[in-house]
């Protein structure tokens, strides 16, 4: 309950030693193996800041790792017992990589609902190597974003920002509406993280391809692919993603009344 209260209040929680060094080493090996076999050119790549996304679909070991019991037990506290994973990405912030601007992840996904970001620290995270900063409570407000090259940048007050100092195996779990940023990597080593995006099964993403990967049902691990999520037939979800003009037209004619 304390974790849930902190998550709801601040928009994020830091949990130390969630994964053992052995678990992290196995995870890194699988990420590197899968990434090398499925090289992607992500639109967010910028210099030595590199992303490799949706690798979970290429590896049964990764799917088993992200749906293990202790992960399900934790995430269930924040978004309920039934959820799926919409995205994953291995992120390398290499030497010389610059600032990743303040943003919310929904400014990229364009989703109306929150999802739960599960950030695994694969290497030590410091101010010097481009670690992550959060603005407590920022998930409770909406912020304007503008395009900053290939990235999004929020107009915000960062006076109360907090740096998250993390060791290998620590995790940061945060609301996708929480403002966060990473600073330049001024060291000679890369900073690595693996990030998952978990979402309540009633919340949809109309912008990604099927099938969708279910992670948990009734608070228990249940790893399966489905072509349709529970919320896809909801008129509320359909209405939510219509453009305003189209939404008004359909409402006026009683299509979505």
QUIQUI-V947217 format. One record per residue. N is the residue number from 1. RES is the residue in three letters. BURIAL is # if it has 16 or more other ideal C-beta (glycine too) atoms within 10 Angstrom, else .. Layout:
{{N RES BURIAL} {N RES BURIAL}}
This chain:
{{1 UNK .} {2 UNK .} {3 UNK .} {4 UNK .} {5 UNK .} {6 UNK .} {7 UNK #} {8 UNK .} {9 UNK .} {10 UNK #} {11 UNK #} {12 UNK #} {13 UNK #} {14 UNK #} {15 UNK .} {16 UNK .} {17 UNK .} {18 UNK #} {19 UNK #} {20 UNK .} {21 UNK .} {22 UNK .} {23 UNK .} {24 UNK #} {25 UNK .} {26 UNK .} {27 UNK #} {28 UNK #} {29 UNK .} {30 UNK #} {31 UNK #} {32 UNK .} {33 UNK .} {34 UNK #} {35 UNK #} {36 UNK .} {37 UNK .} {38 UNK .} {39 UNK .} {40 UNK .} {41 UNK .} {42 UNK .} {43 UNK .} {44 UNK #} {45 UNK .} {46 UNK .} {47 UNK .} {48 UNK #} {49 UNK #} {50 UNK #} {51 UNK #} {52 UNK #} {53 UNK #} {54 UNK #} {55 UNK #} {56 UNK #} {57 UNK .} {58 UNK .} {59 UNK #} {60 UNK .} {61 UNK .} {62 UNK #} {63 UNK #} {64 UNK .} {65 UNK #} {66 UNK #} {67 UNK #} {68 UNK .} {69 UNK .} {70 UNK .} {71 UNK #} {72 UNK #} {73 UNK .} {74 UNK #} {75 UNK #} {76 UNK #} {77 UNK #} {78 UNK #} {79 UNK #} {80 UNK .} {81 UNK #} {82 UNK #} {83 UNK #} {84 UNK #} {85 UNK #} {86 UNK #} {87 UNK #} {88 UNK #} {89 UNK #} {90 UNK #} {91 UNK #} {92 UNK #} {93 UNK #} {94 UNK #} {95 UNK .} {96 UNK .} {97 UNK #} {98 UNK .} {99 UNK .} {100 UNK #} {101 UNK #} {102 UNK #} {103 UNK #} {104 UNK #} {105 UNK #} {106 UNK #} {107 UNK #} {108 UNK .} {109 UNK #} {110 UNK .} {111 UNK #} {112 UNK .} {113 UNK #} {114 UNK #} {115 UNK #} {116 UNK #} {117 UNK #} {118 UNK #} {119 UNK #} {120 UNK #} {121 UNK #} {122 UNK #} {123 UNK #} {124 UNK #} {125 UNK #} {126 UNK #} {127 UNK .} {128 UNK .} {129 UNK #} {130 UNK #} {131 UNK #} {132 UNK #} {133 UNK #} {134 UNK #} {135 UNK #} {136 UNK #} {137 UNK .} {138 UNK #} {139 UNK #} {140 UNK .} {141 UNK .} {142 UNK .} {143 UNK #} {144 UNK .} {145 UNK #} {146 UNK .} {147 UNK .} {148 UNK .} {149 UNK .} {150 UNK .} {151 UNK #} {152 UNK #} {153 UNK #} {154 UNK #} {155 UNK .} {156 UNK #} {157 UNK .} {158 UNK .} {159 UNK .} {160 UNK .} {161 UNK #} {162 UNK .} {163 UNK .} {164 UNK #} {165 UNK .} {166 UNK #} {167 UNK .} {168 UNK #} {169 UNK #} {170 UNK #} {171 UNK #} {172 UNK #} {173 UNK #} {174 UNK #} {175 UNK #} {176 UNK #} {177 UNK #} {178 UNK #} {179 UNK #} {180 UNK #} {181 UNK #} {182 UNK #} {183 UNK #} {184 UNK #} {185 UNK #} {186 UNK .} {187 UNK .} {188 UNK .} {189 UNK .} {190 UNK #} {191 UNK #} {192 UNK #} {193 UNK #} {194 UNK #} {195 UNK #} {196 UNK #} {197 UNK #} {198 UNK #} {199 UNK #} {200 UNK #} {201 UNK #} {202 UNK #} {203 UNK #} {204 UNK #} {205 UNK #} {206 UNK .} {207 UNK .} {208 UNK .} {209 UNK .} {210 UNK .} {211 UNK .} {212 UNK #} {213 UNK #} {214 UNK #} {215 UNK #} {216 UNK #} {217 UNK #} {218 UNK .} {219 UNK #} {220 UNK .} {221 UNK #} {222 UNK .} {223 UNK #} {224 UNK .} {225 UNK .} {226 UNK .} {227 UNK .} {228 UNK .} {229 UNK #} {230 UNK #} {231 UNK #} {232 UNK .} {233 UNK .} {234 UNK .} {235 UNK .} {236 UNK .} {237 UNK #} {238 UNK #} {239 UNK .} {240 UNK #} {241 UNK .} {242 UNK .} {243 UNK .} {244 UNK .} {245 UNK .} {246 UNK .} {247 UNK #} {248 UNK .} {249 UNK .} {250 UNK .} {251 UNK .} {252 UNK .} {253 UNK .} {254 UNK .} {255 UNK .} {256 UNK .} {257 UNK .}}
